[in-house]
Amino acid sequence: MPLGDYVKTWTGDAFRHLPKSASVDPFDFRHCGKNTENRWNKAGEPTLYLASSKAVALGEYARHLDTTRSAGVRGGIRPRTVIRYSLSLTEALDLHDREVCRELGFGEGPEDFVQDVDKARVVGAFVRAMTGAQGLIVPSMVFLDSYKMNWNLVLFLDKLVPDQRAFILSATPDGEFAVT
């Protein structure tokens, strides 16, 4: 079956953390995709990463701090506000589906390739360019042992309408956390 046949609608809630500040706009995505260390996109591709839960958002944040930031930078990290987004996508591709992974040619499931950043970026670029998918549902690197319950939603912002309120039904504060 062609890969495009696996692209489906997706509706649900997902989470993101932002620096704690009264002036932070949860709809400001100007900086999304600029990081050179993202797993599913190359730097410069507008890509928003959302988590399946607050625990996944915290875990992913802490993982990145632990692996990519110096102790001096970690010491200056501000508390974070968690935002709950309610979303409705017309086209998403779920990489938990073993048939999808076989169609991509990367093994029997996401565990066969998600830890390899180069392979993940190839998958992200291919899906972005060759399908109608507006995003991917991918395993969280923090919870690989329970990836079907603990996932990330990778949104290709360049494939979504400019008015985010067309696919983001709401964005509401939902707690805070701090990493020390």
C-alpha positions in Angstrom: 0.0 0.0 0.0 1.4 3.5 -0.8 2.7 5.5 2.2 0.1 8.2 1.5 -2.7 5.7 2.3 -1.5 5.6 5.9 -1.9 9.4 6.4 -4.9 9.9 8.6 -6.7 12.7 10.6 -5.5 13.3 14.1 -7.3 15.1 16.9 -6.1 15.4 20.5 -4.1 17.2 23.1 -0.4 17.7 23.2 2.0 19.8 25.4 4.8 22.2 25.0 6.8 24.2 27.5 7.9 27.8 27.2 9.9 30.1 29.4 7.8 31.4 32.2 6.8 34.9 31.3 3.6 37.0 31.1 4.6 38.0 27.6 5.1 34.6 26.1 2.6 33.9 23.2 1.8 30.2 22.8 1.1 30.9 19.1 4.5 32.3 18.4 6.3 29.7 16.4 9.1 31.8 14.8 11.9 29.9 16.5 10.6 26.4 15.8 12.9 24.3 13.8 16.0 26.5 14.1 17.8 24.2 16.5 20.6 22.1 14.8 20.0 19.2 17.2 16.3 18.4 16.3 15.7 14.8 15.5 13.0 14.9 12.8 14.1 18.0 10.8 17.1 19.9 9.6 17.8 23.4 11.0 15.7 26.0 9.2 12.7 23.8 8.5 9.8 25.2 10.5 8.9 22.3 12.8 7.0 22.3 16.1 7.6 19.5 18.6 4.8 18.7 21.1 4.6 16.0 23.7 1.8 13.5 24.6 1.9 14.5 28.3 3.5 16.9 30.7 5.8 14.1 31.8 7.1 13.6 28.3 7.6 17.4 27.8 9.6 17.5 31.0 11.6 14.4 30.2 12.5 15.6 26.7 13.5 19.0 28.0 15.7 17.5 30.7 17.2 15.0 28.2 18.2 17.9 25.9 19.7 19.9 28.8 21.7 16.9 29.9 23.1 16.0 26.5 23.5 19.4 24.8 24.0 22.1 27.3 27.0 23.0 29.5 26.6 23.2 33.3 26.9 27.0 33.1 24.0 27.2 30.7 21.9 24.7 32.7 22.4 27.0 35.7 20.6 29.9 33.9 17.5 28.0 32.8 14.3 29.7 33.8 11.2 28.0 35.1 8.9 26.8 32.3 5.1 27.2 31.7 3.4 24.2 30.2 0.9 24.8 27.5 -1.8 22.3 26.6 -2.7 22.5 22.9 -5.9 21.0 21.6 -5.3 20.2 17.9 -7.1 18.9 14.8 -4.9 17.8 11.9 -6.3 16.7 8.6 -3.2 14.6 7.8 -0.7 12.9 10.1 1.5 9.9 9.8 1.9 7.6 12.9 5.3 6.0 13.0 4.1 3.5 15.7 2.4 1.6 12.9 4.7 -1.2 11.8 3.2 -1.2 8.3 4.3 2.5 7.9 7.8 1.6 9.1 8.0 -1.2 6.6 6.8 1.1 3.8 9.6 3.6 4.8 12.1 0.8 4.5 13.5 1.2 8.0 12.6 -2.1 9.6 9.7 -3.5 11.5 9.0 -0.6 13.8 10.2 2.7 15.0 12.6 1.1 17.5 14.7 0.1 14.5 15.6 3.6 13.5 14.5 6.4 15.8 17.7 6.5 17.8 19.7 7.2 14.7 19.3 11.0 14.2 20.4 10.8 10.5 17.8 8.2 9.7 15.1 10.1 11.6 15.9 13.2 9.6 15.7 11.3 6.3 12.3 10.0 7.3 11.1 13.5 8.3 12.4 15.0 5.1 10.8 12.2 3.0 7.4 12.4 4.6 7.5 16.2 4.5 8.3 16.2 0.8 6.5 13.2 -0.5 3.2 12.9 1.4 0.4 15.2 2.4 1.2 14.6 6.1 1.3 17.8 8.2 3.1 16.0 10.9 4.5 12.8 12.4 3.6 10.9 15.6 6.9 9.6 16.8 8.3 7.8 19.9 9.6 9.9 22.8 13.3 9.3 23.2 12.8 9.4 27.0 10.3 6.6 27.0 11.4 4.2 24.3 10.1 1.3 26.4 6.6 2.6 26.3 6.6 4.6 23.0 3.0 3.8 22.0 1.8 5.7 25.1 4.6 8.3 25.3 5.1 10.0 22.0 5.9 13.3 20.4 3.9 15.1 17.7 6.2 16.7 15.1 4.3 19.3 13.1 5.6 20.5 9.8 4.5 24.2 10.1 5.3 24.9 6.5 2.6 22.4 5.5 -0.1 24.0 7.8 -2.2 27.0 7.1 -0.6 30.3 8.4 -3.5 30.9 10.8 -2.6 28.4 13.5 -6.0 28.7 15.0 -7.3 26.7 12.1 -5.6 23.6 13.5 -5.0 24.6 17.1 -8.4 24.7 18.7 -7.0 26.0 22.0 -3.8 26.7 23.9 -4.1 27.0 27.6 -1.5 27.1 30.5 -1.4 23.8 32.3 1.2 24.0 35.1 4.8 24.8 35.4 8.1 23.1 36.0 11.7 24.0 36.7 14.9 22.0 36.0 17.8 22.6 38.3 
